[in-house]
Amino acid sequence: MDLLRTRVRTTGIVETTFAIDGNKFRMFDVGGQRNERKKWIHCFENVTAVIFVAAISEYDQVLYEDETSNRMEEALNLFDEICNSRWFRDTSMILFLNKSDLFREKIQEIPLKTHFKEYSGPNEYKECCDYIKLQFEQRNRAAQDKETYAHGEKIYAHVTCATNSTNVDHVFNAVKDIIIRRSLREEA
């Protein structure tokens, strides 16, 4: 059997409806490129969760549309913008740091310190993953500033590979946790 895996750049908003264990989900895939963002950022007020996907392996690459901007820095800035946006203040974030297989290989050749100058840990897979995950988590002001942001919604972070079928399980478990937390908070 031959398999061909490709990546298609998302443009606009693509809606997909599916069910897991009898629970219906609506997922919206949106383009992440700069020129796509203005089309969707305002459309998602009152969503249960945002799934944010960033390629962990792109710490040393530049943007397709701007060869002077680093892809990881752009992802961090966009994550900051989204999780601190008025549209998503009470929305949990599910963060997928994707392309872990490429990252595992790449850090052997290109140390993480090439982009993250302040990183002083070993150039080992787990430590580098933890450091990048922390960079994203620290962008969530809602979790740090309880006076301004009422609930300080949680970030569910996962280092993943798109071909790993357990990603759906991570999303489902995170969404169940989000719903339970909201129900408990509303009952209090």
Helices and strands as residue ranges (DSSP letters): E 13-20, E 23-30, H 34-37, G 41-44, E 49-55, G 56-58, H 71-83, G 86-88, E 92-98, H 100-109, G 112-114, H 125-137, H 141-144, E 155-159, H 167-187
